[in-house]
C-alpha cells in the first residue's frame, strides 16, 4: 500500500472514530480513579467499622430487609469505606434487577442503584465508556472503535517512519496547522505503547463477549441457593485450594441448568498484573464439590496474559504510580481526536481559500 493510500485511510478512519475516541479518552481517564471519585461524592460511603461481618450473617440480614427474591451477585468493595453491591432479582418481577448497597460492618442496606448503575458516578462513566448507553449495540460500536484505534496506531507508525526526527518537536510560533500536526505526532508517537495496550485490550473484550462467549438472556430461577447454606465455609475451602485467596465477587446460581456458586478473587501475594477476579472456584450447590477451578498463579502464559488485560487497561498494576500515568495517557486518544480533526478542518479551509483566489480563465 502506497504512503498516500495509508494517509487517506488513516484520515478517513480518524474522522469516523474521532468523536468516539474523544468520549473514550475522557471517560477512560476518569475511570482510573473512578471508585475514588465515587467515594469522594459520598453516595456509597459507610462508617468504617473494625471488621466486616461474616458473609453468612450479611446474607441473612439482607434477605430480611429486601423483598422476596434471589441474590444474583455480590461485589465486595475493594475500598474499606465503601458499601458492598448486591445484584438482586425480585420474585414478583423476575426480569427486574436492582443493585442494593449494603454496609458490610453492620449489615444494613443503605440504598439501591439501577441494574446498570448509571445513577452512580462510577456506573455512569463505566456505562458511557463501554456502551455509550446503547446496550449491546453500543458495545459492538465500541468494539469497532477499538479496532479503528488499533489501525490508526499501526498506520500512524507506518506514516511516520522517521519519528525520531520530530519526536519532541512542538513549533509553537508557527501556524495552527503546523502546531496541531506536531502535537498529533508528539502524542501519537510518544504514547504509541499506550495506544496499543488500550486498543488491543478493549478490542479483545468485545471479541470475547460478542463472538467467543456471548451471554444470551436467560430466565431467572429463584431459590437455588438456600439461606441455610454457608458461604463462609466455601470461602474457607477456597482459601485452602488457592493459598492466600482474597475474595472479590460471588456469583450465585439464578439461571436454569446452572446450579453453581462461584467465588472469584485473587491471591494476596499476586503480582499487580493479575486481575482482581482472575482466580476462582465454582461449586455445585447440592454436593458442594468443586465444579471447576482456576488458580491464575498456576495457569499457562496465554491465560495469564489475557488476565492481565484488566489491570493493564485501567492502569491499576502499580497502584498510584501507574494510575497517575494512565490518567494522563488516557487523555491521549482525546488529544489525537481533537488535533486530527483540527488538522483536517484547517487543511480544508486553506484549500478553499486557495481555490477562491485562482482567477477564472477567460480565454477561449
C-alpha positions as CSV (number, residue, x, y, z in Angstrom):
1,X,0.0,0.0,0.0
2,X,1.4,3.4,-1.0
3,X,2.0,6.1,1.5
4,X,-0.8,8.3,0.1
5,X,-3.2,5.4,0.5
6,X,-2.1,4.8,4.0
7,X,-2.7,8.5,4.7
8,X,-6.1,8.6,3.2
9,X,-7.3,5.5,5.1
10,X,-5.8,6.9,8.3
11,X,-7.6,10.2,7.7
12,X,-11.0,8.6,6.9
13,X,-10.9,6.3,9.9
14,X,-9.7,9.1,12.1
15,X,-12.7,11.2,11.1
16,X,-15.1,8.4,11.7
17,X,-13.7,7.5,15.1
18,X,-12.7,10.9,16.4
19,X,-15.9,11.7,18.4
20,X,-15.9,8.2,19.9
21,X,-12.2,8.4,20.8
22,X,-12.8,11.8,22.5
23,X,-15.5,10.2,24.7
24,X,-13.5,7.1,25.4
25,X,-10.4,9.1,26.2
26,X,-12.0,11.4,28.7
27,X,-14.2,8.8,30.4
28,X,-11.3,6.3,30.5
29,X,-9.0,8.8,32.2
30,X,-11.7,9.5,34.8
31,X,-12.3,5.8,35.4
32,X,-8.8,5.2,36.5
33,X,-9.8,6.9,39.7
34,X,-13.5,6.3,39.3
35,X,-14.0,4.5,42.5
36,X,-12.1,7.1,44.4
37,X,-14.2,9.8,42.8
38,X,-17.3,7.8,43.8
39,X,-16.1,7.7,47.3
40,X,-15.5,11.4,47.3
41,X,-19.1,12.1,46.4
42,X,-20.1,10.0,49.5
43,X,-23.1,8.2,48.0
44,X,-21.7,4.8,48.6
45,X,-19.7,5.6,51.7
46,X,-20.3,3.8,55.0
47,X,-18.9,4.4,58.5
48,X,-15.7,2.4,58.8
49,X,-16.0,-0.4,61.3
50,X,-13.5,-2.7,62.9
51,X,-14.2,-5.8,60.9
52,X,-16.6,-7.0,58.2
53,X,-19.4,-9.2,59.4
54,X,-19.3,-12.8,58.2
55,X,-20.9,-13.3,54.8
56,X,-23.4,-15.7,56.2
57,X,-24.7,-13.0,58.6
58,X,-24.7,-10.4,55.9
59,X,-26.7,-12.7,53.6
60,X,-29.3,-13.5,56.2
61,X,-29.7,-9.8,57.2
62,X,-30.1,-8.8,53.5
63,X,-33.0,-11.2,53.0
64,X,-34.8,-9.7,56.0
65,X,-34.5,-6.2,54.5
66,X,-35.5,-6.8,50.8
67,X,-38.5,-8.3,49.1
68,X,-38.6,-12.0,48.4
69,X,-36.3,-12.9,45.6
70,X,-32.8,-14.1,44.7
71,X,-29.3,-12.7,45.0
72,X,-27.5,-13.0,41.7
73,X,-24.1,-11.5,42.5
74,X,-22.3,-9.9,45.4
75,X,-19.4,-7.5,44.8
76,X,-17.2,-6.9,47.9
77,X,-15.9,-3.4,47.9
78,X,-12.1,-3.0,47.5
79,X,-12.3,0.3,49.4
80,X,-12.9,-0.2,53.1
81,X,-15.2,2.8,53.5
82,X,-17.4,1.8,50.5
83,X,-20.6,-0.3,50.6
84,X,-20.8,-3.8,49.0
85,X,-23.0,-4.1,45.9
86,X,-25.6,-6.9,45.7
87,X,-27.4,-7.7,42.5
88,X,-31.0,-8.9,43.3
89,X,-34.0,-10.2,41.4
90,X,-37.4,-9.6,42.8
91,X,-39.6,-12.7,42.9
92,X,-42.7,-10.8,41.7
93,X,-40.8,-9.1,38.8
94,X,-38.3,-11.8,37.6
95,X,-36.8,-9.7,34.8
96,X,-36.2,-6.7,37.1
97,X,-32.8,-6.5,38.8
98,X,-31.6,-3.9,41.3
99,X,-28.3,-3.3,43.0
100,X,-28.5,-2.9,46.7
101,X,-25.8,-1.1,48.7
102,X,-25.0,-2.9,51.9
103,X,-22.9,-1.8,54.8
104,X,-20.5,-4.8,55.4
105,X,-19.9,-3.7,59.1
106,X,-23.5,-3.8,60.4
107,X,-25.4,-5.5,57.6
108,X,-27.8,-2.5,56.9
109,X,-29.0,-1.8,53.4
110,X,-28.3,1.9,52.8
111,X,-29.7,2.3,49.3
112,X,-30.1,0.8,45.9
113,X,-29.0,1.5,42.3
114,X,-30.3,0.8,38.9
115,X,-29.2,-2.5,37.4
116,X,-26.7,-0.8,35.1
117,X,-25.6,1.5,38.0
118,X,-26.0,4.6,35.8
119,X,-27.3,6.6,38.8
120,X,-23.9,6.5,40.4
121,X,-20.9,8.5,39.2
122,X,-18.7,5.4,38.6
123,X,-21.5,3.5,37.0
124,X,-22.4,6.4,34.7
125,X,-18.8,6.8,33.5
126,X,-18.4,3.0,33.1
127,X,-21.6,2.5,31.0
128,X,-20.8,5.5,28.9
129,X,-17.3,4.2,28.3
130,X,-18.2,0.7,27.2
131,X,-21.6,1.0,25.6
132,X,-22.5,4.7,25.1
133,X,-25.8,4.0,26.8
134,X,-26.8,2.0,23.7
135,X,-26.7,-1.5,25.3
136,X,-25.4,-4.4,23.2
137,X,-25.4,-2.3,20.0
138,X,-23.3,0.3,21.7
139,X,-20.9,-2.4,22.9
140,X,-20.5,-3.5,19.3
141,X,-19.8,0.1,18.3
142,X,-17.1,0.4,20.9
143,X,-15.5,-2.9,19.7
144,X,-15.4,-1.5,16.2
145,X,-13.8,1.8,17.5
146,X,-11.2,-0.3,19.4
147,X,-10.1,-1.9,16.1
148,X,-10.2,1.5,14.3
149,X,-8.0,2.8,17.1
150,X,-5.6,-0.1,16.6
151,X,-5.4,0.5,12.9
152,X,-4.9,4.2,13.4
153,X,-1.9,3.4,15.7
154,X,-0.3,1.0,13.2
155,X,-0.9,3.3,10.2
156,X,0.5,6.2,12.2
157,X,3.7,4.2,12.8
158,X,3.8,3.4,9.1
159,X,3.3,7.1,8.1
160,X,5.9,8.5,10.4
161,X,8.8,6.1,9.9
162,X,11.4,8.6,10.8
163,X,9.6,9.6,14.0
164,X,12.8,10.3,15.9
165,X,13.4,13.4,13.7
166,X,10.4,15.2,15.3
167,X,9.9,13.1,18.5
168,X,9.8,16.1,20.9
169,X,9.1,18.9,18.4
170,X,6.3,21.4,19.1
171,X,6.6,24.5,16.9
172,X,4.5,27.0,19.0
173,X,5.3,30.0,16.9
174,X,4.3,28.5,13.6
175,X,0.8,28.3,12.1
176,X,-2.0,26.5,13.8
177,X,-1.9,23.7,11.2
178,X,1.8,23.1,11.9
179,X,1.3,23.2,15.7
180,X,-1.6,20.7,15.6
181,X,0.4,18.5,13.2
182,X,3.4,18.5,15.7
183,X,1.0,17.8,18.6
184,X,-0.6,14.9,16.8
185,X,2.7,13.3,16.0
186,X,4.1,14.1,19.5
187,X,1.2,12.4,21.3
188,X,0.8,9.6,18.7
189,X,4.4,8.5,18.7
190,X,5.4,9.1,22.3
191,X,2.4,7.2,23.6
192,X,2.3,4.5,20.9
193,X,2.8,1.8,23.5
194,X,-0.2,3.2,25.4
195,X,-2.4,3.2,22.3
196,X,-1.5,-0.4,21.5
197,X,-2.4,-1.5,25.1
198,X,-5.8,0.2,25.1
199,X,-6.8,-0.8,21.6
200,X,-5.8,-4.5,22.0
201,X,-7.3,-5.0,25.5
202,X,-10.5,-3.2,24.6
203,X,-10.9,-4.9,21.3
204,X,-10.2,-8.4,22.8
205,X,-13.0,-7.9,25.4
206,X,-15.5,-7.1,22.7
207,X,-14.5,-10.1,20.6
208,X,-14.7,-12.3,23.6
209,X,-18.1,-11.2,24.8
210,X,-19.8,-10.8,21.4
211,X,-18.3,-13.7,19.4
212,X,-16.5,-16.1,21.6
213,X,-18.5,-16.1,24.9
214,X,-21.9,-14.4,24.1
215,X,-24.3,-14.2,27.1
216,X,-27.9,-14.7,25.9
217,X,-30.8,-13.6,28.1
218,X,-31.9,-16.4,30.4
219,X,-34.9,-16.9,32.6
220,X,-34.3,-16.2,36.3
221,X,-34.8,-19.2,38.6
222,X,-35.3,-18.4,42.3
223,X,-34.3,-20.2,45.5
224,X,-31.4,-22.2,44.0
225,X,-29.2,-21.1,46.9
226,X,-30.9,-21.9,50.3
227,X,-30.3,-19.4,53.1
228,X,-29.1,-22.1,55.4
229,X,-26.2,-22.9,53.2
230,X,-22.9,-21.4,54.4
231,X,-20.9,-19.1,52.1
232,X,-18.1,-18.7,54.7
233,X,-17.4,-22.4,54.6
234,X,-16.9,-22.3,50.8
235,X,-14.6,-19.2,51.3
236,X,-12.5,-21.2,53.8
237,X,-12.4,-24.2,51.4
238,X,-11.3,-21.9,48.6
239,X,-8.5,-20.4,50.7
240,X,-7.2,-24.0,51.2
241,X,-7.4,-24.8,47.5
242,X,-5.9,-21.4,46.5
243,X,-3.5,-20.3,49.3
244,X,-3.8,-16.6,50.1
245,X,-7.1,-16.3,48.2
246,X,-8.8,-12.9,48.5
247,X,-12.5,-12.8,47.7
248,X,-13.8,-10.1,45.4
249,X,-17.1,-11.3,43.9
250,X,-19.6,-14.1,44.5
251,X,-21.8,-15.4,41.6
252,X,-25.0,-17.0,43.0
253,X,-27.0,-19.5,40.9
254,X,-30.0,-18.0,39.3
255,X,-30.3,-19.5,35.9
256,X,-31.7,-22.8,34.7
257,X,-29.2,-25.6,34.2
258,X,-26.7,-23.7,36.4
259,X,-26.7,-24.9,40.0
260,X,-23.3,-23.4,40.7
261,X,-21.9,-20.8,43.1
262,X,-18.7,-19.1,42.1
263,X,-16.1,-17.4,44.3
264,X,-13.9,-15.0,42.3
265,X,-10.8,-13.2,43.5
266,X,-7.0,-13.2,43.5
267,X,-4.2,-14.0,45.9
268,X,-2.7,-11.6,48.4
269,X,0.8,-12.2,47.0
270,X,-0.3,-12.0,43.4
271,X,1.5,-9.5,41.1
272,X,-0.1,-6.3,40.0
273,X,-0.7,-7.8,36.6
274,X,-3.2,-10.3,37.9
275,X,-6.8,-9.1,37.8
276,X,-9.0,-9.0,40.9
277,X,-11.3,-11.8,39.7
278,X,-8.8,-14.0,37.7
279,X,-8.7,-16.9,40.2
280,X,-11.9,-18.7,41.1
281,X,-13.6,-21.9,42.1
282,X,-17.2,-22.8,41.2
283,X,-19.0,-25.3,43.5
284,X,-22.0,-27.5,42.9
285,X,-24.8,-26.1,45.1
286,X,-26.1,-29.5,46.2
287,X,-22.9,-31.5,46.8
288,X,-20.5,-28.6,47.5
289,X,-18.0,-30.4,45.3
290,X,-15.7,-28.3,43.1
291,X,-17.0,-28.0,39.6
292,X,-14.0,-26.1,38.1
293,X,-11.1,-24.2,39.5
294,X,-8.6,-21.6,38.2
295,X,-5.6,-20.5,40.1
296,X,-4.1,-17.8,38.0
297,X,-0.7,-18.3,39.5
298,X,-0.6,-21.8,38.0
299,X,-2.1,-21.0,34.7
300,X,-0.3,-21.0,31.3
301,X,1.2,-18.0,29.8
302,X,-1.8,-17.3,27.4
303,X,-4.4,-17.2,30.3
304,X,-2.1,-15.1,32.4
305,X,-1.6,-12.6,29.6
306,X,-5.4,-12.4,29.0
307,X,-6.0,-12.0,32.7
308,X,-3.5,-9.1,32.8
309,X,-5.6,-7.1,30.3
310,X,-7.8,-5.6,33.0
311,X,-5.0,-4.1,35.2
312,X,-3.2,-3.0,32.0
313,X,-6.3,-1.3,30.6
314,X,-7.2,0.5,33.8
315,X,-3.6,1.1,35.0
316,X,-4.0,-0.5,38.4
317,X,-1.0,-2.7,38.2
318,X,1.4,-0.4,40.1
319,X,-1.0,1.4,42.4
320,X,-0.9,5.2,42.3
321,X,2.3,5.3,40.2
322,X,0.6,3.6,37.2
323,X,-2.7,5.3,37.9
324,X,-1.3,8.8,37.5
325,X,0.4,7.8,34.2
326,X,-2.8,6.2,33.0
327,X,-4.9,9.3,33.9
328,X,-2.5,11.4,31.7
329,X,-2.2,8.7,29.0
330,X,-6.0,8.2,29.0
331,X,-6.4,11.7,27.6
332,X,-4.2,10.9,24.6
333,X,-7.0,9.4,22.4
334,X,-9.0,12.6,23.0
335,X,-6.0,14.8,22.2
336,X,-5.4,12.8,19.0
337,X,-9.1,13.2,18.0
338,X,-9.1,16.9,18.6
339,X,-5.7,17.6,16.9
340,X,-6.6,15.2,14.0
341,X,-9.9,16.9,13.3
342,X,-8.3,20.3,13.6
343,X,-5.7,19.4,11.0
344,X,-8.3,18.2,8.6
345,X,-10.5,21.3,9.1
346,X,-7.6,23.7,8.7
347,X,-6.4,22.0,5.5
348,X,-9.9,22.0,4.0
349,X,-10.3,25.7,4.9
350,X,-6.9,26.6,3.4
351,X,-7.7,24.6,0.3
352,X,-11.0,26.5,-0.2
353,X,-9.1,29.8,0.2
354,X,-6.6,28.9,-2.5
355,X,-9.3,27.8,-4.9
356,X,-11.2,31.1,-4.4
357,X,-8.0,33.1,-5.2
358,X,-7.5,31.4,-8.6
359,X,-9.0,33.7,-11.3
360,X,-11.4,32.2,-13.8
361,X,-9.8,31.5,-17.2
362,X,-11.4,34.0,-19.6
363,X,-9.5,32.8,-22.6
364,X,-11.1,30.8,-25.4
